[in-house]
Amino acid sequence: MNRINRREFIKLTAAVGALPVLGFPAVARAGAAKARVVVIGGGYAGATAAKYVKLGDAAIDVTLIEPNKIYTSCPLSNEVIVGHRDIKTLEIGYDGLKKRGINVLHDFVTGVDRAKKTVTTQGGKTLAYDALVVSPGIDFHYTGIEGYNESMIEDIPHAYKAGPQTLLLKKQLEAMPDGGKFVIVVPKGPFRCPPGPYERASLVANYFKHHGKTKSKVIIMDANDSHSKKGLFNQAWAKLYGWEKEGLGANPNGMIEWVKGAEGGTVTKLDAKSKTVSSDFVDVKADVLNIIPPHKAGKIAADAGLTGTQGNNFEKGWCKVEPMTMASAVDPNIYVVGDSCVAGEMPLYGNPNAAFDMPKSAHIAMTQAKVAAAAIVAKVNGQPVPNPYYANTCYSVVGDDYGISVAHLYRVENGTFKYIKEGSGVSMMTLPDKSPVPAAYRKLEAEYAAGWLRNVMADSFS
Amino acid sequence: MQKVVLRSAIVSCLLLAGSAQAELNVSGLANTCNNCHGTGGVSAGESMPSIAGLPEGYLKNIMMEWKTGKRPSANMTRLISGYTDEEIAALAAHYSKLPWVPAKQKTDPKLVKLGKKVTEKCSGCHGDTGKSDDADTPSLHGQWSQYLQLEALKYRDDAFNMPNKQMVKAAKKLSDEEIKAVAEFYASQSK
């Protein structure tokens, strides 16, 4: 694969490496970095890629392009909505990366010229790259629900990119009267943070409990027929929030209702004025309406021609990658990491259409970024591609002192992603002797979630 | 010995590149651990332990105990089961060679004082300050206080059925306050 490219690359690096010995003139020294790596997008994936390229080889010139000066973590932002966490604890800047010698350019990428290997920005800069990391995260499809469009998000927040949207949903929750309905509309997968909507539902119910709003309900209108950590969520809901079974109106004494796609959960229509969402089966009038639109790879990835245009939901609109390196399947000089890529294969939630994608989580995005960084460093230095490992740990906090998690492990075998069942799985549903899992286990995982957050933020941005 | 094994692993990685057999890439493996345990194994999260600089024997043993089901854990038992024994050994060797970096944290002087007294009976294994020369005993000096508390609570709680009976016995004698004090004392010994 790409032998000519690699050989050329090695030749180039060898030449550059030799030049200082010969007394390289000043003019060329300005551009004398061993190689130039540009990273588009400074979320968990992009920040990690930039940092780990620099850690791998300090002589590589790394530039991260990101419009925002402060990043707000999506993981654990559901805790902000219900007042358990200050949004400031989710915010982090780029000084840590700058201190490592990474150039951070706060600008907006307007185009990628793959033939010339350059990136242009709104600020009028053109940056040449030897390797480009594309990590723009997700964009939303605002089409698909009749009567819904992007201009409505100030009234009907998605709160699926953390920041002002998170705080808006928090404000709406706080203003909601007891007896109100908090409706979460979940799109057809894949979407980022697969357990996110259900963690949100759990914490909103927890909010009701603590704020004397126990007549209120959270209704999850789900376009899917199953979801992440379903057994664990249902167990927690039954224990904490009076949940008994699936379906609209199925839990008269409970605070959470989950409506699956096949039974009327797929929302197709919105009356924005009355905040009523409709499926083929039912109309549900919300007091607080949280529509999470369907996802696609960030626009810049699509504009650069890196996204698939055919195939199922898991290929169309997302960027396919090479398992060994995270290089784009259509361009060996570009690496796509994080939520915008499609990678891996796993049996997910019993839905055959959902069986092709690594979960879009911060954690897995970071391990993808580390694989890409190692591949780039190896390529620049003329070394073979290191054996890659991908891992995921994803915590959901579902109540007071109650956390659950899922882990995933992937390897690459014979050039394809391999889901390692032995290294994967959800928190125990019962102890091995079938007795209930002691509360101490759930409490530990809630504590681990908080520690995990500090570490992923530091491992990416510091 | 391990160093030699590791070096040769890297060398064979270079020599055998392209062969169907996946080569052990210990820094790539360790990168997946760093997400939760910090860059270079130095944790930035209070509930997660730093693992850089811990004794190789301890690291290897604890991972193997998770893998074989001898040591319960809310989450590590799952992930570690996907790693081969060889990978576990390589990870233990890798992290044991990295420098121990005490966590930057504030401790409560009153609890530290109480903790010093309570830990007198721990010094046989853990040394006076939590710094142990024993290959199978973890370093505690400068570890995150919250992590130490959570672990001590696991030893005390029958729900976890922890493997080290000596630790279980010792932890059972401690009150909530004493567990906090022990953790704060070791956390404060960051030299």
Chai-1 contact restraints between the chains, C-beta under 6 A:
chainA,res_idxA,chainB,res_idxB,connection_type,confidence,min_distance_angstrom,max_distance_angstrom,comment,restraint_id
A,H363,B,N35,contact,1.0,0.0,6.0,A-B,restraint_1
A,M366,B,N35,contact,1.0,0.0,6.0,A-B,restraint_2
A,T367,B,T32,contact,1.0,0.0,6.0,A-B,restraint_3
A,K370,B,N31,contact,1.0,0.0,6.0,A-B,restraint_4
A,A374,B,G28,contact,1.0,0.0,6.0,A-B,restraint_5
A,P384,B,A17,contact,1.0,0.0,6.0,A-B,restraint_6
A,P386,B,N25,contact,1.0,0.0,6.0,A-B,restraint_7
A,P386,B,G28,contact,1.0,0.0,6.0,A-B,restraint_8
A,N387,B,A22,contact,1.0,0.0,6.0,A-B,restraint_9
A,N387,B,E23,contact,1.0,0.0,6.0,A-B,restraint_10
A,N387,B,N25,contact,1.0,0.0,6.0,A-B,restraint_11
A,Y389,B,G28,contact,1.0,0.0,6.0,A-B,restraint_12
A,Y389,B,L29,contact,1.0,0.0,6.0,A-B,restraint_13
A,Y389,B,T32,contact,1.0,0.0,6.0,A-B,restraint_14
A,A391,B,T32,contact,1.0,0.0,6.0,A-B,restraint_15
A,S405,B,N75,contact,1.0,0.0,6.0,A-B,restraint_16
A,A407,B,R78,contact,1.0,0.0,6.0,A-B,restraint_17
A,A407,B,L79,contact,1.0,0.0,6.0,A-B,restraint_18
A,L409,B,G82,contact,1.0,0.0,6.0,A-B,restraint_19
A,I420,B,G82,contact,1.0,0.0,6.0,A-B,restraint_20
A,E422,B,S81,contact,1.0,0.0,6.0,A-B,restraint_21
A,E422,B,G82,contact,1.0,0.0,6.0,A-B,restraint_22
A,G423,B,L79,contact,1.0,0.0,6.0,A-B,restraint_23
A,G423,B,S81,contact,1.0,0.0,6.0,A-B,restraint_24
A,G423,B,G82,contact,1.0,0.0,6.0,A-B,restraint_25
A,G425,B,R78,contact,1.0,0.0,6.0,A-B,restraint_26
A,P438,B,A159,contact,1.0,0.0,6.0,A-B,restraint_27
A,A440,B,D157,contact,1.0,0.0,6.0,A-B,restraint_28
A,A440,B,A159,contact,1.0,0.0,6.0,A-B,restraint_29
A,Y441,B,A74,contact,1.0,0.0,6.0,A-B,restraint_30
A,L444,B,A74,contact,1.0,0.0,6.0,A-B,restraint_31
A,E445,B,A74,contact,1.0,0.0,6.0,A-B,restraint_32
A,E447,B,S47,contact,1.0,0.0,6.0,A-B,restraint_33
A,Y448,B,S47,contact,1.0,0.0,6.0,A-B,restraint_34
A,G451,B,G45,contact,1.0,0.0,6.0,A-B,restraint_35
A,G451,B,E46,contact,1.0,0.0,6.0,A-B,restraint_36
A,G451,B,S47,contact,1.0,0.0,6.0,A-B,restraint_37
A,G451,B,M48,contact,1.0,0.0,6.0,A-B,restraint_38
A,W452,B,C36,contact,1.0,0.0,6.0,A-B,restraint_39
A,R454,B,A44,contact,1.0,0.0,6.0,A-B,restraint_40
A,R454,B,G45,contact,1.0,0.0,6.0,A-B,restraint_41
A,N455,B,C36,contact,1.0,0.0,6.0,A-B,restraint_42
A,N455,B,G38,contact,1.0,0.0,6.0,A-B,restraint_43
A,N455,B,S43,contact,1.0,0.0,6.0,A-B,restraint_44
A,N455,B,A44,contact,1.0,0.0,6.0,A-B,restraint_45
A,N455,B,G45,contact,1.0,0.0,6.0,A-B,restraint_46
A,N455,B,M48,contact,1.0,0.0,6.0,A-B,restraint_47
A,V456,B,N35,contact,1.0,0.0,6.0,A-B,restraint_48
A,A458,B,A44,contact,1.0,0.0,6.0,A-B,restraint_49
A,D459,B,N34,contact,1.0,0.0,6.0,A-B,restraint_50
A,D459,B,N35,contact,1.0,0.0,6.0,A-B,restraint_51
A,D459,B,T39,contact,1.0,0.0,6.0,A-B,restraint_52
